[in-house]
Amino acid sequence: MLVIPAIDLRGGRCVRLYQGDPNRETVFGDDPLAMARHWQRLGAQLLHVVDLDGAFAGSAGNSGIIASLAASLEIPIQLGGGMRTREDVERSLEAGVSRVILGTMAVERPELARELVREYGYRLLVGIDAREGQVAVKGWKEAAPLKAVDLARQVEAWGVTGIVYTDIQRDGTLRGPNLKGLEELLEATALKIIVSGGVSSLEDLAALKPYAPRVSGVIVGQALYTGKISLPEAIQMLGRDGS
């Protein structure tokens, strides 16, 4: 199970939001590339990058920074936020992003999302962001008439092999992951799942370890930035290669 540091970009800076609320922002750095290199140096094997400006506006807002990250790092990055069109996806992949995460598109433009999955296969993941089991879209601002479990079943039928599952009410709160919601997804599908939201301690990581290998990774943000979790210690606990 990989430990995946999160880099959330807003206005060119590294930030964290509380439950996705743009009015409750904490800035952790003005140099995303320096931050990314920091996590790489500490042993990260993959970075999770979110273009918050893209998520809120519906179009890429930090393309230059993201291209710089992809070109400068030795480790791959996966990118979400603002991937609403074919052009958004293709531009990101051409810039060197390893995997693109489809969120709103999977709900509002399912035919396009399914078409892209057929073309790009494992390079596309679907992000399922849920509040009390209900899917949220457009930077978590709007609720969709769809349950997380139903969306997971739908994208699995398209041929998607992995999802990023975020519990919005846990994100940025350090309250621990939503294990009940995770178990519902694991029972409903055969998908590989990357878990995000609420991880606050090595104990939280230990609680996720029994779900491997179906849970292939865990995204950690706030806890790394505040020092509640040491990345090298987390990697040692879960295994550098996910084993």
C-alpha distance (Angstrom), angle and dihedral (degrees) to the residues before:
residue distance angle dihedral
M1 . . .
L2 3.79 . .
V3 3.79 121.9 .
I4 3.80 104.3 -136.9
P5 3.82 119.7 -165.4
A6 3.79 114.8 -142.5
I7 3.79 124.5 -134.0
D8 3.79 111.8 -170.1
L9 3.80 113.1 -167.6
R10 3.79 123.9 -152.1
G11 3.76 123.4 158.9
G12 3.80 89.3 -10.5
R13 3.81 93.1 -58.6
C14 3.80 135.6 105.9
V15 3.79 108.6 -108.8
R16 3.79 142.1 161.6
L17 3.79 124.3 -145.0
Y18 3.79 127.0 -153.3
Q19 3.83 107.7 -120.3
G20 3.79 88.3 -21.7
D21 3.80 93.1 -64.0
P22 3.84 109.4 150.7
N23 3.80 89.3 -155.0
R24 3.81 92.2 59.1
E25 3.77 101.3 60.6
T26 3.79 130.9 152.8
V27 3.80 118.1 -165.2
F28 3.79 115.0 -142.5
G29 3.79 101.1 174.0
D30 3.80 146.4 -4.8
D31 3.82 95.2 -145.1
P32 3.82 113.3 63.2
L33 3.80 93.2 -179.1
A34 3.81 92.0 54.5
M35 3.79 89.2 48.6
A36 3.80 92.0 49.3
R37 3.80 91.4 49.7
H38 3.79 88.8 49.5
W39 3.81 92.0 57.5
Q40 3.80 90.8 42.9
R41 3.80 90.5 52.4
L42 3.81 90.4 51.2
G43 3.79 91.1 56.0
A44 3.80 108.3 -89.2
Q45 3.80 112.5 158.9
L46 3.81 95.7 -167.2
L47 3.81 136.1 17.0
H48 3.79 127.1 -144.7
V49 3.80 110.1 -145.4
V50 3.80 123.8 -172.2
D51 3.79 122.9 -168.7
L52 3.80 98.4 -148.9
D53 3.79 92.6 -179.8
G54 3.78 87.8 55.5
A55 3.79 92.3 47.4
F56 3.79 93.0 51.9
A57 3.81 98.1 39.2
G58 3.80 98.8 35.9
S59 3.80 95.0 -123.2
A60 3.79 134.7 75.6
G61 3.78 111.7 -77.7
N62 3.80 104.8 172.8
S63 3.80 102.5 37.1
G64 3.79 95.3 136.8
I65 3.79 93.7 52.1
I66 3.79 91.9 45.9
A67 3.80 92.0 50.9
S68 3.80 89.3 49.6
L69 3.80 90.9 51.4
A70 3.80 92.3 50.1
A71 3.81 92.4 47.8
S72 3.81 97.2 44.0
L73 3.79 104.2 42.6
E74 3.77 128.2 81.1
I75 3.80 92.1 -150.2
P76 3.82 126.7 66.9
I77 3.77 125.4 -103.5
Q78 3.77 130.6 -149.1
L79 3.79 116.4 -150.4
G80 3.77 134.5 -153.8
G81 3.79 135.1 167.0
G82 3.80 128.1 80.7
M83 3.80 96.8 15.4
R84 3.81 94.2 144.9
T85 3.83 102.7 134.4
R86 3.79 140.2 41.2
E87 3.80 88.0 -110.9
D88 3.81 91.6 56.0
V89 3.79 91.4 53.0
E90 3.79 96.7 43.7
R91 3.82 93.5 45.6
S92 3.79 90.6 53.1
L93 3.80 94.4 48.0
E94 3.79 91.3 46.6
A95 3.82 89.3 51.1
G96 3.80 89.0 60.5
V97 3.79 103.1 -95.5
S98 3.80 107.5 151.9
R99 3.80 98.1 -148.6
V100 3.79 133.4 9.6
I101 3.79 122.5 -148.8
L102 3.80 117.4 -141.8
G103 3.78 115.4 -153.3
T104 3.79 121.0 149.2
M105 3.80 91.1 21.5
A106 3.80 91.6 60.7
V107 3.81 89.3 58.0
E108 3.80 103.4 35.2
R109 3.81 101.5 30.3
P110 3.81 103.7 28.2
E111 3.81 95.0 157.3
L112 3.80 91.4 57.2
A113 3.79 92.0 43.7
R114 3.79 91.7 51.1
E115 3.80 91.0 47.7
L116 3.80 91.3 52.2
V117 3.80 91.4 47.9
R118 3.79 89.4 54.8
E119 3.80 90.2 51.3
Y120 3.80 101.3 41.9
G121 3.79 103.6 26.7
Y122 3.80 115.9 -178.4
R123 3.82 91.6 12.1
L124 3.80 88.8 75.9
L125 3.78 124.0 69.1
V126 3.78 126.9 177.8
G127 3.77 120.6 -128.2
I128 3.78 114.0 -142.9
D129 3.78 108.8 -165.6
A130 3.78 112.9 -175.5
R131 3.77 139.4 -175.3
E132 3.82 112.5 -165.1
G133 3.79 88.4 -18.5
Q134 3.82 94.3 -52.5
V135 3.80 120.5 116.1
A136 3.81 117.8 -115.0
V137 3.81 124.8 -160.0
K138 3.81 141.8 -175.6
G139 3.77 96.7 48.3
W140 3.83 90.0 -34.8
K141 3.81 89.8 -66.4
E142 3.80 96.6 117.5
A143 3.79 132.9 45.9
A144 3.80 116.8 -132.0
P145 3.82 121.9 -145.5
L146 3.77 89.9 -114.4
K147 3.78 136.2 93.3
A148 3.79 119.9 -129.4
V149 3.80 91.9 -119.7
D150 3.80 92.2 52.5
L151 3.81 92.3 49.7
A152 3.80 89.9 49.2
R153 3.81 91.3 53.6
Q154 3.79 90.5 47.0
V155 3.79 96.7 52.3
E156 3.80 91.6 43.6
A157 3.80 87.3 58.8
W158 3.82 88.4 54.9
G159 3.79 90.4 58.6
V160 3.80 98.3 -99.9
T161 3.80 108.4 152.8
G162 3.80 100.9 -169.3
I163 3.78 141.2 30.6
V164 3.77 136.8 -169.0
Y165 3.80 107.9 -133.2
T166 3.81 116.6 -159.7
D167 3.77 124.7 -177.9
I168 3.80 101.0 -150.3
Q169 3.78 95.2 -159.2
R170 3.80 89.9 57.1
D171 3.80 97.9 42.2
G172 3.79 112.2 113.5
T173 3.81 92.1 -2.4
L174 3.84 101.3 97.4
R175 3.83 88.4 -137.7
G176 3.79 96.6 129.9
P177 3.81 130.3 -99.8
N178 3.80 123.5 -61.0
L179 3.79 99.9 -109.4
K180 3.80 94.1 175.0
G181 3.79 92.5 56.6
L182 3.80 90.0 45.5
E183 3.80 92.3 51.9
E184 3.80 91.2 51.5
L185 3.80 90.2 56.1
L186 3.79 92.7 45.5
E187 3.80 91.3 51.5
A188 3.81 94.0 46.0
T189 3.82 98.3 49.0
A190 3.79 145.1 19.1
L191 3.80 92.0 -128.3
K192 3.76 125.0 134.2
I193 3.78 107.7 -118.0
I194 3.79 133.3 -152.7
V195 3.80 109.0 -159.7
S196 3.79 123.7 -142.9
G197 3.77 135.0 175.5
G198 3.78 136.0 61.3
V199 3.82 103.0 15.5
S200 3.80 105.6 152.6
S201 3.81 109.0 158.0
L202 3.76 147.9 15.1
E203 3.81 85.8 -97.0
D204 3.80 89.4 62.0
L205 3.79 89.6 52.1
A206 3.80 90.5 48.5
A207 3.81 89.0 53.2
L208 3.81 89.6 56.4
K209 3.80 96.1 46.3
P210 3.84 95.7 83.4
Y211 3.81 89.2 60.9
A212 3.82 92.5 64.5
P213 2.98 134.8 142.9
R214 3.82 91.3 27.8
V215 3.78 87.3 51.2
S216 3.78 98.2 57.4
G217 3.78 98.8 178.1
V218 3.77 146.8 2.4
I219 3.79 123.8 -141.8
V220 3.79 114.9 -140.3
G221 3.78 123.8 -170.5
Q222 3.78 123.1 144.3
A223 3.80 94.7 32.9
L224 3.80 92.0 55.7
Y225 3.79 94.3 45.8
T226 3.80 93.5 49.3
G227 3.80 94.3 43.8
K228 3.80 95.9 -115.2
I229 3.80 87.7 124.5
S230 3.79 126.3 35.9
L231 3.80 109.9 -143.6
P232 3.83 94.6 -144.1
E233 3.82 90.8 50.3
A234 3.81 91.2 47.7
I235 3.80 91.5 50.0
Q236 3.80 90.5 48.6
M237 3.81 90.3 51.9
L238 3.80 97.2 48.9
G239 3.79 101.0 30.2
R240 3.80 128.6 -101.5
D241 3.79 93.7 -110.0
G242 3.78 95.7 41.0
S243 3.81 94.1 -95.2
